[in-house]
């Protein structure tokens, strides 16, 4: 059975799981390819990408049937890794991915509904980049299983750096802006000039944070002869304090563009993965992952200077996320294998948005050569419906969005691939 499972140990499950994980809950996207540490050979290099097309749109806005198209944008998740064996018992891998992100563009009906508080949301883009170095110390002959061979224990640890970029475009309702400035004590002449200049124009709030460090630690135990592996991996949270700007058409009236300083935390996570051979050429695998999305309650920021200074926040009020995956892999012949997986992701939303429960069916194929392999995968996800109530009062903050809305049961589609070289 050992020879038949060389393909699986090289990652047959990866084609299905990598594509499915790009649609995980909250802002989750890519996962660092630390599994390359278990690749055969002294040197391994792997690169891939996944394209995800979520079809999420409003069903109703303020109780009226929505006419806008989907607001969720198609996105791209790259991944890359290089592994080098330092000794027979120690190896390290450099990795790159985009662990978190979110992209959306809104139609005229949603923009108009948002103008009730003076700023209708036009679009939002959020991405992070992660560069990591992870190493494993491996110990053979840890436990004996008779004809199945002996076990191997791996201690895993590493560091990574992660950045944070965010851009939000809003459209202004001048009369509401004028009223807010008057309420804040601005002279009528100033308030009227700013509100009149901003009316119908757009502003861009942006953050561009530098790289901040984090770490990951873990442990794995394998019985190579039957392709069995159990792995527990922890990834730390990272706090960001990104600087940026708030650019509007009224900046000249205020003597320049407003500057921003934000504060927010992206979550820690803990994942348990397992796989084992159950028959010649057949493998089962699964994982359970907890992500601490409840750490993302608000992203607080301060605007200094410009026509609209002040302390503000972006509200999320999320709860923790859970992702559960199960699947099976099968070797068809010496060069072709495949896998299918089913993933359930618990929705993280509470009151502010509709990141709801998601079910994802993924499938993948792996074509294996002597020193190279190509994996291709696809997935389809069902996104549960949901609803969000309006705030108790316009601009009051707290639970609820600027306007009430519902979404129906929607779908998302993904395709991806990755190429591996070993020697």
Backbone torsions as a table, in degrees:
resi	resn	phi	psi	omega
1	UNK	NA	-26.7	-175.1
2	UNK	-59.3	-45.7	-178.8
3	UNK	-62.7	-39.3	-179.5
4	UNK	-63.9	-25.1	-174.8
5	UNK	-95.8	3.4	176.4
6	UNK	-58.1	-39.8	179.1
7	UNK	-61.8	-42.7	-177.1
8	UNK	-68.8	-40.3	177.8
9	UNK	-62.0	-24.9	176.8
10	UNK	-80.4	-5.6	170.3
11	UNK	113.8	43.1	179.1
12	UNK	-61.5	-33.8	-179.9
13	UNK	-67.6	-20.8	-174.3
14	UNK	-61.0	-34.7	-177.3
15	UNK	-61.0	-42.1	179.4
16	UNK	-78.5	-43.9	-174.0
17	UNK	-70.1	-40.9	-178.7
18	UNK	-59.3	-42.9	179.3
19	UNK	-68.5	-41.9	-179.5
20	UNK	-65.8	-38.7	-176.7
21	UNK	-68.6	-21.1	177.8
22	UNK	-69.7	-6.6	177.9
23	UNK	-117.4	22.4	-178.6
24	UNK	-68.4	173.6	-169.2
25	UNK	-72.9	167.4	-178.4
26	UNK	61.8	-138.2	177.2
27	UNK	-94.4	11.0	-176.5
28	UNK	-63.1	139.4	177.0
29	UNK	-136.0	-87.5	-176.1
30	UNK	-94.0	156.9	175.8
31	UNK	-122.6	132.3	178.5
32	UNK	-54.5	133.7	-174.4
33	UNK	-82.8	64.7	178.2
34	UNK	-74.5	-14.0	177.1
35	UNK	-64.7	-13.6	176.8
36	UNK	-63.7	-19.6	176.6
37	UNK	-59.4	-24.4	-177.6
38	UNK	-95.8	4.1	177.8
39	UNK	-66.0	146.6	174.3
40	UNK	-71.4	159.3	176.1
41	UNK	94.4	161.9	-178.6
42	UNK	-79.1	-24.4	-179.1
43	UNK	-139.8	135.2	177.9
44	UNK	-137.6	144.9	177.1
45	UNK	-137.8	132.3	-176.8
46	UNK	-139.4	137.2	177.7
47	UNK	-142.2	144.6	-179.5
48	UNK	-163.7	177.8	179.2
49	UNK	-158.3	153.9	177.2
50	UNK	-132.0	136.4	175.0
51	UNK	-110.2	127.2	-177.4
52	UNK	-120.3	132.0	179.9
53	UNK	-122.6	87.2	177.0
54	UNK	-75.8	141.3	-177.3
55	UNK	-111.4	55.4	-177.4
56	UNK	-95.8	128.3	177.9
57	UNK	-147.7	164.5	178.7
58	UNK	-72.6	141.6	170.5
59	UNK	-91.7	-44.4	175.5
60	UNK	-137.3	153.5	173.8
61	UNK	-131.8	119.2	-175.8
62	UNK	51.6	39.7	175.6
63	UNK	80.8	2.2	-179.9
64	UNK	-109.9	140.4	179.9
65	UNK	-55.3	131.3	-177.5
66	UNK	-75.6	142.9	177.2
67	UNK	-113.1	-9.6	178.5
68	UNK	-68.9	157.0	172.1
69	UNK	-78.3	-171.9	178.3
70	UNK	-61.1	137.9	177.2
71	UNK	-93.6	-16.9	180.0
72	UNK	-77.6	131.5	-178.3
73	UNK	-94.9	149.5	171.5
74	UNK	-65.8	141.0	179.9
75	UNK	-136.7	166.3	-171.6
76	UNK	-126.9	129.7	-179.0
77	UNK	-119.7	108.1	177.8
78	UNK	-87.7	155.7	174.4
79	UNK	-150.0	146.7	178.3
80	UNK	-154.9	150.1	-179.4
81	UNK	-156.1	146.6	175.5
82	UNK	-133.9	127.0	-178.1
83	UNK	-118.7	138.8	178.3
84	UNK	-133.7	128.5	174.0
85	UNK	-78.6	120.1	178.5
86	UNK	-81.5	-40.1	174.1
87	UNK	-143.4	-174.4	176.1
88	UNK	-65.9	-18.1	-173.3
89	UNK	-124.5	8.7	179.5
90	UNK	-143.9	137.0	179.6
91	UNK	-150.2	154.7	-178.8
92	UNK	-134.5	154.4	179.7
93	UNK	-137.1	134.3	169.9
94	UNK	-96.7	135.5	-174.7
95	UNK	-132.6	154.8	172.7
96	UNK	-140.8	138.7	171.1
97	UNK	-162.0	179.3	172.1
98	UNK	-116.0	96.8	-171.4
99	UNK	-70.0	-30.2	-176.5
100	UNK	-136.4	154.3	176.9
101	UNK	178.5	166.6	177.3
102	UNK	-165.7	131.8	-178.9
103	UNK	-135.4	130.0	177.9
104	UNK	-151.5	146.7	177.3
105	UNK	-134.3	129.7	-170.2
106	UNK	-106.9	150.3	-179.2
107	UNK	-86.9	175.4	-174.9
108	UNK	-62.6	-33.0	-179.6
109	UNK	-66.7	-43.9	179.0
110	UNK	-68.6	-39.4	178.2
111	UNK	-60.9	-45.7	-179.4
112	UNK	-62.8	-39.3	179.2
113	UNK	-64.6	-33.8	-179.8
114	UNK	-74.3	-16.4	-177.0
115	UNK	-68.5	-9.7	-179.4
116	UNK	-58.9	-28.9	177.1
117	UNK	-102.6	10.1	174.6
118	UNK	102.1	-18.0	-178.5
119	UNK	-137.5	110.5	175.4
120	UNK	-90.8	129.2	-176.2
121	UNK	-73.8	126.1	-179.0
122	UNK	-97.9	-47.2	-179.2
123	UNK	-159.1	161.5	180.0
124	UNK	-148.6	131.0	177.8
125	UNK	-132.6	131.5	-178.0
126	UNK	-142.2	127.4	177.3
127	UNK	-142.6	154.8	169.9
128	UNK	-131.9	151.1	173.7
129	UNK	-119.9	138.4	179.6
130	UNK	-127.0	127.5	172.0
131	UNK	-115.9	126.6	-175.3
132	UNK	-133.7	159.0	171.9
133	UNK	-131.0	118.8	-176.3
134	UNK	-128.2	135.2	-178.6
135	UNK	-124.6	157.7	178.8
136	UNK	-134.0	134.7	171.0
137	UNK	-105.5	122.3	-172.5
138	UNK	-112.5	138.8	-177.4
139	UNK	-125.7	115.7	179.9
140	UNK	-81.9	167.0	175.8
141	UNK	57.2	39.7	175.2
142	UNK	-98.5	89.2	-175.6
143	UNK	93.6	141.7	179.7
144	UNK	-121.1	138.8	-176.7
145	UNK	-125.6	35.6	175.8
146	UNK	61.2	-125.7	-178.6
147	UNK	-65.1	-18.7	179.4
148	UNK	-79.6	-9.3	177.9
149	UNK	96.2	-166.3	-177.5
150	UNK	-108.4	164.2	-177.2
151	UNK	-92.6	162.4	176.4
152	UNK	-129.7	127.9	179.7
153	UNK	-104.8	134.3	178.6
154	UNK	-124.6	129.9	172.3
155	UNK	-102.5	124.8	-170.2
156	UNK	-117.7	137.5	176.8
157	UNK	-160.3	153.0	179.5
158	UNK	-176.6	178.9	179.7
159	UNK	-128.6	160.4	174.6
160	UNK	-148.6	162.1	172.3
161	UNK	-122.8	144.1	-173.0
162	UNK	-138.5	134.0	175.8
163	UNK	-105.0	-177.0	-175.2
164	UNK	-150.3	118.3	175.8
165	UNK	-128.5	139.5	-176.1
166	UNK	-147.8	138.0	175.4
167	UNK	-141.6	134.2	-178.9
168	UNK	-134.7	126.7	177.6
169	UNK	-107.1	131.5	179.5
170	UNK	-126.9	155.9	174.1
171	UNK	-109.6	140.5	-173.0
172	UNK	-100.4	144.7	169.1
173	UNK	-107.1	107.0	-169.4
174	UNK	-59.2	-42.2	-177.0
175	UNK	-62.3	-39.1	179.9
176	UNK	-69.1	-39.8	177.8
177	UNK	-62.9	-44.3	178.6
178	UNK	-59.0	-47.3	178.9
179	UNK	-59.8	-40.1	-179.9
180	UNK	-67.2	-39.1	179.0
181	UNK	-68.2	-37.9	176.0
182	UNK	-63.2	-42.5	179.4
183	UNK	-64.5	-27.4	179.8
184	UNK	-84.6	0.0	176.4
185	UNK	96.5	9.1	178.3
186	UNK	-73.7	145.9	177.0
187	UNK	-60.1	148.3	-177.1
188	UNK	-57.9	-37.8	-178.8
189	UNK	-64.6	-42.5	179.8
190	UNK	-68.9	-46.0	-178.7
191	UNK	-61.8	-43.6	179.9
192	UNK	-65.8	-39.1	-179.9
193	UNK	-66.6	-42.3	179.8
194	UNK	-67.7	-48.0	-179.6
195	UNK	-61.6	-40.4	179.4
196	UNK	-67.0	-39.0	179.5
197	UNK	-68.4	-38.3	-176.8
198	UNK	-78.2	-22.3	-172.8
199	UNK	-54.1	121.6	178.5
200	UNK	78.4	-2.7	179.0
201	UNK	-94.3	177.2	179.6
202	UNK	-120.2	151.3	174.5
203	UNK	-125.9	155.9	-178.2
204	UNK	-125.0	117.7	171.8
205	UNK	-96.0	126.6	-177.9
206	UNK	-139.7	145.9	173.6
207	UNK	-127.3	142.9	176.1
208	UNK	-140.6	88.9	-177.1
209	UNK	-85.6	148.2	176.2
210	UNK	-73.6	-175.5	-177.6
211	UNK	-83.5	130.5	175.6
212	UNK	-117.1	148.8	-173.1
213	UNK	-87.0	155.5	171.5
214	UNK	-148.0	-177.4	-179.4
215	UNK	-146.4	161.1	172.5
216	UNK	-135.8	143.7	176.6
217	UNK	-137.4	154.4	-179.3
218	UNK	-169.9	179.0	178.9
219	UNK	-147.0	144.8	178.8
220	UNK	-139.3	148.9	175.7
221	UNK	-134.1	131.6	-175.4
222	UNK	-128.0	151.2	163.2
223	UNK	-122.0	91.2	-169.7
224	UNK	-56.8	-33.6	-175.2
225	UNK	-62.0	-26.3	178.4
226	UNK	-117.7	18.6	177.9
227	UNK	56.5	31.3	179.9
228	UNK	-89.8	134.4	176.5
229	UNK	-152.2	134.3	171.6
230	UNK	-122.8	130.3	-174.5
231	UNK	-137.1	134.9	175.0
232	UNK	-119.6	124.5	-173.5
233	UNK	-133.8	128.2	178.6
234	UNK	-111.2	136.8	175.3
235	UNK	-122.1	130.2	-174.4
236	UNK	-76.6	160.2	172.3
237	UNK	-77.3	162.7	178.6
238	UNK	-135.6	128.3	176.6
239	UNK	-96.3	133.5	-178.3
240	UNK	-117.9	143.7	174.7
241	UNK	-129.4	68.8	-172.2
242	UNK	-77.4	144.1	173.6
243	UNK	-98.1	159.8	-180.0
244	UNK	-173.2	-155.6	-177.5
245	UNK	-140.9	160.8	170.5
246	UNK	-127.7	103.4	-172.7
247	UNK	-100.7	126.7	178.8
248	UNK	-135.9	170.1	179.3
249	UNK	-72.1	-15.1	-177.6
250	UNK	-98.8	12.0	-177.4
251	UNK	-59.3	-37.9	-177.9
252	UNK	-62.0	-31.6	179.3
253	UNK	-68.6	-26.8	-176.4
254	UNK	-101.3	6.7	178.0
255	UNK	83.7	10.6	177.1
256	UNK	148.2	175.7	-178.3
257	UNK	-77.6	143.7	175.6
258	UNK	-73.9	143.5	175.4
259	UNK	-104.3	152.0	-176.5
260	UNK	-126.6	152.0	171.9
261	UNK	-139.1	120.9	-175.5
262	UNK	-108.5	169.2	176.0
263	UNK	-150.9	126.2	178.4
264	UNK	-166.4	164.1	-177.1
265	UNK	-125.5	133.2	172.5
266	UNK	-97.9	147.6	-157.8
267	UNK	-79.7	160.3	166.1
268	UNK	-83.7	162.5	178.3
269	UNK	-149.4	157.3	177.4
270	UNK	-138.7	126.2	-175.8
271	UNK	-129.5	134.3	173.4
272	UNK	-109.8	121.5	178.6
273	UNK	-118.4	146.0	178.9
274	UNK	-148.1	147.9	174.1
275	UNK	-152.9	154.4	175.5
276	UNK	-162.1	149.8	171.2
277	UNK	-75.7	139.7	-179.2
278	UNK	-119.5	-12.8	178.0
279	UNK	-165.5	162.4	178.0
280	UNK	-54.3	121.9	177.7
281	UNK	78.4	9.4	-177.8
282	UNK	-130.5	134.0	-175.5
283	UNK	-130.6	141.6	170.0
284	UNK	-116.3	149.7	-177.5
285	UNK	-148.1	160.2	178.7
286	UNK	-167.1	167.4	178.8
287	UNK	-157.5	154.7	173.0
288	UNK	-132.6	127.6	-177.2
289	UNK	-129.9	131.0	173.3
290	UNK	-106.3	131.0	177.4
291	UNK	-124.5	129.1	-172.4
292	UNK	-81.3	60.6	-178.7
293	UNK	-69.1	-15.1	177.8
294	UNK	-65.9	-13.2	176.1
295	UNK	-69.5	-20.6	-178.8
296	UNK	-94.9	81.2	174.7
297	UNK	-88.0	-51.3	176.1
298	UNK	-143.6	154.7	166.4
299	UNK	-107.1	108.5	-175.4
300	UNK	-91.8	141.8	177.4
301	UNK	-151.6	155.7	179.9
302	UNK	-120.8	131.3	175.4
303	UNK	-102.0	124.5	179.6
304	UNK	-115.3	129.8	-178.0
305	UNK	77.8	-174.7	-177.5
306	UNK	73.2	180.0	-176.2
307	UNK	-79.8	-15.3	-175.4
308	UNK	-130.0	61.5	179.9
309	UNK	-74.0	162.0	175.7
310	UNK	148.7	176.2	178.3
311	UNK	-100.1	127.0	-176.9
312	UNK	-138.1	177.0	174.4
313	UNK	-153.5	156.4	170.1
314	UNK	-102.5	122.8	-172.8
315	UNK	-94.7	138.5	176.4
316	UNK	-127.9	-51.8	-179.7
317	UNK	52.9	46.8	-176.8
318	UNK	-81.0	161.6	172.6
319	UNK	-109.8	168.3	-179.0
320	UNK	-62.1	149.5	178.6
321	UNK	-108.6	148.4	174.9
322	UNK	-128.3	134.9	178.6
323	UNK	-127.4	124.1	-177.5
324	UNK	-123.3	128.1	-177.7
325	UNK	-128.7	141.4	171.8
326	UNK	-140.4	148.3	-178.9
327	UNK	-167.3	178.1	179.9
328	UNK	-139.4	142.3	175.7
329	UNK	-120.2	149.7	-176.5
330	UNK	-142.3	132.2	174.4
331	UNK	-87.9	120.4	-179.5
332	UNK	-86.0	-38.1	175.0
333	UNK	-158.5	-167.6	-174.2
334	UNK	-66.1	-20.9	-175.7
335	UNK	-121.0	-7.4	-177.0
336	UNK	-128.5	130.8	175.4
337	UNK	-140.9	164.4	-177.5
338	UNK	-148.9	166.8	179.7
339	UNK	-150.7	156.3	171.8
340	UNK	-133.2	148.3	179.6
341	UNK	-144.4	155.1	174.6
342	UNK	-127.5	128.6	-176.6
343	UNK	-124.6	133.5	171.1
344	UNK	-112.5	130.1	178.0
345	UNK	-121.7	123.1	-179.8
346	UNK	-73.4	131.0	178.2
347	UNK	-61.9	146.4	-177.1
348	UNK	-105.1	-8.9	-176.3
349	UNK	-70.8	151.5	172.5
350	UNK	-123.7	-63.6	-174.3
351	UNK	-131.2	-12.1	-167.1
352	UNK	-103.9	-24.0	-173.5
353	UNK	-156.7	-170.4	-174.4
354	UNK	-129.0	58.7	167.6
355	UNK	-85.7	84.6	-169.2
356	UNK	-94.5	179.6	177.6
357	UNK	-57.1	142.5	-179.1
358	UNK	-132.7	134.9	172.3
359	UNK	-114.0	128.9	-176.4
360	UNK	-127.1	127.4	173.6
361	UNK	-105.0	119.5	-178.3
362	UNK	-119.4	151.0	176.9
363	UNK	-143.3	148.3	-178.7
364	UNK	-149.4	156.1	174.1
365	UNK	-125.1	145.3	176.9
366	UNK	-129.3	123.9	177.4
367	UNK	-106.2	118.4	-169.3
368	UNK	-111.0	122.9	171.6
369	UNK	-102.8	-168.9	-177.5
370	UNK	-65.2	-42.5	-177.8
371	UNK	-129.3	2.7	-178.4
372	UNK	-141.5	155.3	177.3
373	UNK	-146.4	154.2	177.7
374	UNK	-126.9	127.2	177.7
375	UNK	-114.7	135.7	177.5
376	UNK	-128.2	140.0	-177.9
377	UNK	-146.0	160.9	176.1
378	UNK	-146.2	157.7	-179.1
379	UNK	-152.1	151.6	173.3
380	UNK	-129.1	134.0	-176.7
381	UNK	-121.6	141.3	172.5
382	UNK	-104.2	122.4	-178.8
383	UNK	-102.0	121.4	-178.9
384	UNK	-66.3	150.9	177.0
385	UNK	-73.4	173.3	179.8
386	UNK	-175.2	176.5	-179.4
387	UNK	-144.8	154.9	177.6
388	UNK	-133.5	132.3	178.5
389	UNK	-85.2	161.1	175.2
390	UNK	-78.0	157.0	174.9
391	UNK	-58.4	154.6	-179.8
392	UNK	-59.4	-34.4	176.8
393	UNK	-147.5	148.6	-177.7
394	UNK	-58.1	126.2	177.8
395	UNK	74.8	8.0	-176.4
396	UNK	-76.2	-19.4	-174.6
397	UNK	73.2	-170.9	-179.0
398	UNK	77.9	-166.1	-174.8
399	UNK	-57.9	141.4	178.1
400	UNK	103.3	154.0	178.3
401	UNK	-95.6	177.4	179.0
402	UNK	-59.8	-36.5	177.1
403	UNK	-134.7	157.9	179.1
404	UNK	-82.4	144.1	177.6
405	UNK	-157.4	165.2	173.9
406	UNK	-132.5	156.3	170.7
407	UNK	-128.8	148.1	178.1
408	UNK	-91.9	-172.0	174.8
409	UNK	-72.9	119.2	-174.9
410	UNK	-118.8	177.4	-176.9
411	UNK	-130.0	157.0	173.3
412	UNK	-139.2	149.4	-176.5
413	UNK	-131.0	146.7	-178.9
414	UNK	-147.0	145.7	170.8
415	UNK	-135.3	151.0	-179.5
416	UNK	-163.4	171.5	178.1
417	UNK	-161.1	162.6	174.3
418	UNK	-152.5	149.6	-176.9
419	UNK	-118.4	133.9	-177.0
420	UNK	-124.4	138.0	174.6
421	UNK	-125.9	130.9	178.1
422	UNK	-127.0	141.5	167.0
423	UNK	-161.3	NA	NA
